[in-house]
């Protein structure tokens, strides 16, 4: 039996859709209740311990004495801040395209290079699972804000763009949603895709591409309300660059007729290789998701150039202070600066405001927004009776 054909047939059965929708709503409701009860310090410490234990036999883990790490302070002493370009030069480039066992056990695939000249970043099956958990958290927020809405009265329209970063990938779709998901790999210039998309209940994509798609649809339908085309449309989940005006443009394109509840707009905040936060409609701010398997650190923006910058955990951040975001993740990133800058508006729950990254460093023949310093500096390995030498991050002054 052709499994894909069977899934497509099953997705077209009303009873199967109702059962799947009931399952998704129940799981989303329970997931949100669990998220609200999480102890930030405990879950982040447990996450770091699990990541270190799993990767201790990788080349990166041996270079940085992972067997000696017992807590967050050990990790921060033995593992210096770095960037994706550091890891590329120190580890990935020497074995490209085979990255097994370098910074994460098991196989890894490379996300495609964006048009900004940056190097590819590896992704693992564990990292995609984290993205799927983040999408499930977004469904919990939608369920709480629109309890009477159905996720699967229509299809999930996934506007994917694998050639442009940042942007969502179909690998981030939870397995239970894939039979009901239609992928739009390219934005049609004439806006005719809506004729073959069928009913749509959720739309996911990068904001600029969604704006192009919705504008094309408006042009072809002579300005019809999107709800007239997709009456079951409940929410649009999008990514965008910090500081852009894309949200206002989306709100204008999705404006509904009088008396109807507006389409819910939820922002995904993160990078293609890692997800930091999803907008919580109860607070109208992105909420950090500490349970996805990523360990987060926050460096005061004015200390990024310091030799030993302060590295705060989620429990230690100060409200209103701009922080550069570093992540340790299942993609094989270790204390890695992401290029994101945030300011916290609340610690419980952890709500952030995304800030434009203003610091630029010139590397070789181009400027890069990801704060690329020189190569990773592993700590000096010493005897068991002596402490490891604290690694130092040395950032060059821009030319």
C-alpha positions as CSV (number, residue, x, y, z in Angstrom):
1,X,0.0,0.0,0.0
2,X,1.2,3.5,-0.8
3,X,1.4,5.2,2.6
4,X,1.3,8.7,1.2
5,X,-1.8,8.0,-0.9
6,X,-3.5,6.4,2.2
7,X,-2.7,9.5,4.3
8,X,-4.2,11.7,1.6
9,X,-7.3,9.6,1.4
10,X,-7.6,9.5,5.2
11,X,-7.2,13.3,5.4
12,X,-10.2,13.7,3.1
13,X,-12.5,11.7,5.4
14,X,-14.7,14.0,7.7
15,X,-14.6,11.5,10.5
16,X,-10.8,11.3,10.4
17,X,-10.6,15.1,10.5
18,X,-12.9,15.4,13.5
19,X,-11.0,12.7,15.4
20,X,-7.6,14.3,14.6
21,X,-8.9,17.8,15.5
22,X,-10.2,16.5,18.8
23,X,-6.9,14.9,19.6
24,X,-4.9,18.0,18.6
25,X,-7.1,20.3,20.7
26,X,-6.9,18.1,23.8
27,X,-3.1,17.7,23.5
28,X,-2.7,21.5,22.9
29,X,-4.8,22.2,26.0
30,X,-2.8,19.9,28.2
31,X,0.5,21.2,26.8
32,X,-0.4,24.8,27.6
33,X,-1.3,23.8,31.2
34,X,2.0,22.0,31.5
35,X,3.9,25.0,30.1
36,X,2.3,27.4,32.6
37,X,3.5,25.2,35.5
38,X,7.1,24.7,34.4
39,X,9.9,25.7,36.8
40,X,12.3,27.7,34.6
41,X,15.5,27.0,36.6
42,X,14.8,23.3,36.9
43,X,13.8,22.6,33.3
44,X,16.8,24.6,31.9
45,X,19.3,22.9,34.2
46,X,17.9,19.5,33.3
47,X,18.0,20.4,29.6
48,X,21.7,21.4,29.8
49,X,22.6,18.2,31.8
50,X,20.9,16.1,29.1
51,X,22.6,17.9,26.2
52,X,26.1,17.6,27.8
53,X,25.6,13.9,28.7
54,X,24.4,13.0,25.2
55,X,27.3,14.9,23.5
56,X,30.2,14.0,25.8
57,X,31.7,11.6,23.3
58,X,31.6,14.0,20.4
59,X,34.7,15.7,19.3
60,X,33.5,19.0,20.7
61,X,32.6,17.2,24.0
62,X,36.0,15.7,24.3
63,X,37.7,19.1,23.5
64,X,35.7,20.8,26.2
65,X,35.9,18.2,29.0
66,X,32.2,17.5,29.0
67,X,32.7,14.7,31.5
68,X,33.7,17.3,34.1
69,X,30.5,19.4,33.7
70,X,28.1,19.0,36.6
71,X,26.1,22.3,36.5
72,X,25.6,25.5,34.7
73,X,28.7,27.3,36.1
74,X,30.9,24.3,35.1
75,X,29.5,24.7,31.6
76,X,30.1,28.4,31.4
77,X,33.7,27.9,32.7
78,X,34.6,25.2,30.2
79,X,32.7,26.2,27.1
80,X,33.3,29.8,25.7
81,X,30.8,31.8,23.7
82,X,31.1,31.2,20.0
83,X,29.2,31.7,16.7
84,X,28.1,29.4,13.9
85,X,31.0,30.6,11.8
86,X,33.4,29.6,14.6
87,X,32.0,26.1,14.6
88,X,32.1,26.0,10.9
89,X,35.9,26.8,10.8
90,X,36.8,24.7,13.8
91,X,34.7,21.6,13.3
92,X,32.2,21.4,10.4
93,X,34.3,22.6,7.4
94,X,37.0,19.9,7.9
95,X,34.5,17.0,7.5
96,X,31.8,18.6,5.3
97,X,29.4,17.2,4.3
98,X,29.8,14.4,6.9
99,X,29.2,15.9,10.3
100,X,28.6,12.8,12.4
101,X,30.0,13.0,15.9
102,X,31.6,16.4,15.6
103,X,29.4,18.7,17.7
104,X,26.4,16.3,18.1
105,X,26.1,12.5,17.9
106,X,24.4,11.0,15.0
107,X,23.8,12.3,11.5
108,X,23.1,15.9,10.6
109,X,21.9,17.7,7.5
110,X,22.8,21.2,6.5
111,X,20.3,24.0,6.2
112,X,20.8,25.8,2.9
113,X,22.9,28.9,2.8
114,X,21.0,32.2,2.8
115,X,21.7,35.0,0.4
116,X,23.8,36.9,3.0
117,X,26.8,34.7,2.5
118,X,26.7,33.0,5.8
119,X,27.8,29.3,6.2
120,X,25.2,26.5,6.4
121,X,24.1,25.4,9.8
122,X,23.5,21.7,10.6
123,X,20.2,20.4,11.7
124,X,19.5,17.0,13.4
125,X,16.4,15.0,13.8
126,X,16.4,16.0,17.5
127,X,16.4,19.7,16.5
128,X,13.5,19.2,14.1
129,X,11.6,17.5,17.0
130,X,12.2,20.7,19.1
131,X,10.6,22.8,16.3
132,X,7.6,20.4,16.2
133,X,7.2,20.9,20.0
134,X,7.3,24.7,19.4
135,X,4.6,24.4,16.8
136,X,2.5,22.3,19.2
137,X,2.9,25.1,21.8
138,X,1.6,27.6,19.3
139,X,-1.5,25.4,18.8
140,X,-2.0,25.6,22.6
141,X,-2.0,29.4,22.5
142,X,-4.5,29.3,19.6
143,X,-6.7,26.8,21.5
144,X,-6.7,29.1,24.5
145,X,-7.5,32.3,22.5
146,X,-10.0,30.7,20.1
147,X,-11.6,27.7,22.1
148,X,-14.4,27.2,19.6
149,X,-12.3,27.2,16.5
150,X,-11.2,24.0,14.8
151,X,-7.7,23.4,13.7
152,X,-8.7,21.0,10.9
153,X,-12.0,22.3,9.4
154,X,-9.6,23.4,6.7
155,X,-6.1,22.6,5.7
156,X,-2.8,23.9,7.1
157,X,-1.2,26.1,4.4
158,X,2.6,25.9,4.9
159,X,4.3,28.6,2.8
160,X,7.8,27.3,2.7
161,X,10.9,28.9,1.3
162,X,14.0,26.7,1.6
163,X,16.2,29.2,-0.2
164,X,15.7,32.2,2.0
165,X,16.6,32.5,5.7
166,X,14.9,32.8,8.1
167,X,11.9,30.8,7.1
168,X,9.9,27.8,8.3
169,X,10.6,24.4,7.0
170,X,8.1,21.6,6.5
171,X,10.2,19.4,8.8
172,X,8.9,21.5,11.7
173,X,5.3,20.4,11.0
174,X,4.2,17.9,13.7
175,X,3.6,14.4,12.3
176,X,0.0,14.4,13.3
177,X,-0.6,17.5,11.2
178,X,1.2,16.5,8.0
179,X,-1.6,14.6,6.3
180,X,-3.7,17.8,6.6
181,X,-0.9,20.2,5.4
182,X,-0.5,21.7,2.0
183,X,2.9,23.1,1.1
184,X,3.3,26.1,-1.1
185,X,7.0,26.0,-2.2
186,X,6.8,29.2,-4.3
187,X,4.5,32.2,-4.2
188,X,2.4,32.3,-7.4
189,X,2.6,35.7,-9.0
190,X,-1.1,35.6,-10.1
191,X,-2.4,34.6,-6.7
192,X,-4.4,31.7,-8.1
193,X,-3.1,29.1,-5.6
194,X,-6.1,29.8,-3.3
195,X,-8.3,28.0,-5.9
196,X,-6.5,24.7,-5.4
197,X,-5.7,25.1,-1.7
198,X,-9.2,24.2,-0.6
199,X,-10.5,25.3,2.8
200,X,-7.7,26.8,5.0
201,X,-7.7,27.0,8.8
202,X,-4.1,27.8,9.6
203,X,-1.4,29.6,7.5
204,X,2.3,29.4,8.4
205,X,5.2,31.2,6.7
206,X,7.7,34.1,6.6
207,X,6.0,37.5,6.8
208,X,7.3,38.9,3.5
209,X,6.2,35.9,1.5
210,X,2.8,35.8,3.2
211,X,2.3,39.5,2.3
212,X,3.2,38.8,-1.3
213,X,0.8,35.8,-1.4
214,X,-2.1,37.7,0.3
215,X,-1.5,40.8,-2.0
216,X,-1.7,38.6,-5.1
217,X,-4.9,36.9,-3.8
218,X,-6.5,40.4,-3.1
219,X,-5.5,41.5,-6.6
220,X,-7.1,38.5,-8.3
221,X,-10.3,38.6,-6.3
222,X,-10.6,42.3,-6.6
223,X,-10.2,43.0,-2.9
224,X,-12.3,40.3,-1.3
225,X,-12.0,39.7,2.4
226,X,-9.7,36.7,2.9
227,X,-12.4,35.2,5.2
228,X,-14.8,35.0,2.3
229,X,-12.2,32.8,0.6
230,X,-11.2,30.9,3.7
231,X,-14.1,31.2,6.2
232,X,-12.5,28.8,8.6
233,X,-9.2,30.7,8.8
234,X,-8.3,31.0,12.5
235,X,-4.7,32.0,12.8
236,X,-1.6,33.0,10.8
237,X,1.8,32.0,12.3
238,X,4.7,34.0,10.9
239,X,8.4,34.8,11.3
240,X,9.9,38.2,10.6
241,X,13.0,40.3,11.1
242,X,13.1,42.3,14.3
243,X,12.0,45.9,13.8
244,X,10.2,45.3,10.5
245,X,6.7,46.7,9.8
246,X,5.4,43.4,8.4
247,X,3.0,42.7,11.2
248,X,1.0,45.9,10.4
249,X,0.9,44.9,6.7
250,X,-0.4,41.5,7.6
251,X,-3.1,42.9,9.9
252,X,-4.3,45.1,7.1
253,X,-4.4,42.3,4.6
254,X,-6.3,40.0,7.0
255,X,-8.8,42.6,8.2
256,X,-12.2,40.9,8.6
257,X,-15.7,42.3,8.1
258,X,-17.6,43.8,11.0
259,X,-18.8,41.4,13.7
260,X,-16.3,38.7,13.0
261,X,-13.4,37.8,15.3
262,X,-10.1,38.9,13.7
263,X,-7.6,36.3,12.4
264,X,-5.1,35.6,15.2
265,X,-1.6,36.6,14.4
266,X,1.2,34.8,16.3
267,X,4.9,35.4,15.7
268,X,7.6,32.8,15.9
269,X,10.8,34.3,17.2
270,X,14.0,32.5,16.4
271,X,16.4,31.3,13.8
272,X,15.8,28.6,11.2
273,X,18.0,26.2,13.3
274,X,16.5,27.1,16.7
275,X,13.2,28.5,18.1
276,X,13.4,30.9,21.0
277,X,9.8,32.0,21.5
278,X,6.2,32.0,20.3
279,X,3.8,34.9,20.8
280,X,1.4,34.3,23.7
281,X,-1.9,36.1,22.8
282,X,-2.7,36.3,26.6
283,X,0.2,38.7,26.9
284,X,0.7,40.0,23.3
285,X,4.4,39.2,23.5
286,X,6.7,36.4,22.4
287,X,7.1,33.9,25.2
288,X,10.3,32.0,25.6
289,X,9.7,28.2,25.4
290,X,12.2,26.6,27.9
291,X,11.0,23.0,27.3
292,X,12.0,22.4,23.7
293,X,15.4,21.0,24.5
294,X,17.4,24.2,24.1
295,X,19.5,25.8,26.8
296,X,19.5,29.6,26.6
297,X,22.0,32.2,27.8
298,X,21.7,36.0,27.7
299,X,24.7,38.3,27.4
300,X,24.3,42.0,28.1
301,X,24.6,43.7,24.8
302,X,27.3,46.1,26.1
303,X,29.5,43.2,27.2
304,X,29.6,41.2,24.0
305,X,33.1,42.6,23.2
306,X,34.4,41.8,26.7
307,X,36.9,39.0,27.1
308,X,34.7,37.4,29.8
309,X,31.1,38.6,29.3
310,X,28.5,37.9,31.9
311,X,26.2,35.0,30.9
312,X,22.8,35.0,32.4
313,X,20.3,32.2,32.6
314,X,16.5,32.6,32.2
315,X,16.3,33.1,36.0
316,X,19.0,35.8,36.2
317,X,17.9,38.2,33.5
318,X,17.0,41.8,34.3
319,X,13.9,43.4,32.9
320,X,14.4,46.0,30.1
321,X,18.1,45.1,29.6
322,X,19.1,44.4,26.0
323,X,20.7,40.9,25.7
324,X,22.5,39.1,22.9
325,X,21.0,35.6,22.8
326,X,23.2,32.4,22.9
327,X,21.9,28.9,22.5
328,X,23.0,25.4,23.3
329,X,20.9,23.1,21.2
330,X,20.3,19.6,19.8
331,X,21.6,20.9,16.4
332,X,25.1,20.8,17.8
333,X,25.4,24.5,18.7
334,X,27.2,25.2,22.0
335,X,26.9,28.6,23.8
336,X,26.5,29.9,20.3
337,X,25.5,33.5,19.6
338,X,22.4,33.5,17.4
339,X,22.4,37.1,16.2
340,X,19.1,37.7,18.1
341,X,18.9,40.6,20.6
342,X,16.0,40.7,23.1
343,X,14.8,42.7,26.1
344,X,12.7,40.9,28.8
345,X,9.3,42.4,29.7
346,X,8.6,39.7,32.3
347,X,10.4,36.8,34.0
348,X,7.3,34.8,35.0
349,X,6.2,34.0,32.4
350,X,9.4,34.8,30.4
351,X,8.2,37.4,27.8
352,X,10.6,39.1,25.5
353,X,10.7,42.0,23.0
354,X,12.7,41.3,19.9
355,X,15.3,44.1,19.2
356,X,17.2,44.9,16.0
357,X,20.8,43.7,16.2
358,X,22.8,46.9,15.9
359,X,26.4,45.7,16.4
360,X,28.3,44.8,13.3
361,X,31.7,43.2,12.9
362,X,33.6,43.1,9.7
363,X,34.9,39.7,8.8
364,X,37.2,39.4,5.8
365,X,35.5,41.1,2.9
366,X,31.9,41.5,4.3
367,X,29.9,42.7,7.2
368,X,28.0,40.1,9.1
369,X,25.1,40.7,11.5
370,X,25.9,37.5,13.5
371,X,28.8,38.9,15.5
372,X,31.3,36.5,14.1
373,X,34.5,36.4,16.2
374,X,37.7,34.3,15.6
375,X,37.7,30.6,15.9
376,X,36.5,28.7,18.9
377,X,39.1,28.5,21.7
378,X,38.7,25.3,23.6
379,X,39.9,25.2,27.3
380,X,43.4,23.8,28.0
381,X,43.1,20.2,29.1
382,X,44.9,19.6,32.4
383,X,45.2,16.9,35.1
384,X,42.2,15.8,37.1
385,X,43.6,17.4,40.2
386,X,43.8,20.9,38.6
387,X,40.9,23.1,37.4
388,X,40.6,23.8,33.7
389,X,41.8,27.1,32.5
390,X,38.8,29.4,31.8
391,X,38.4,30.0,28.1
392,X,38.4,33.6,26.8
393,X,36.4,34.9,23.9
394,X,38.4,37.5,22.0
395,X,36.4,39.7,19.7
396,X,38.2,42.0,17.3
397,X,37.5,45.7,17.0
398,X,35.8,46.5,13.7
399,X,38.1,48.0,11.1
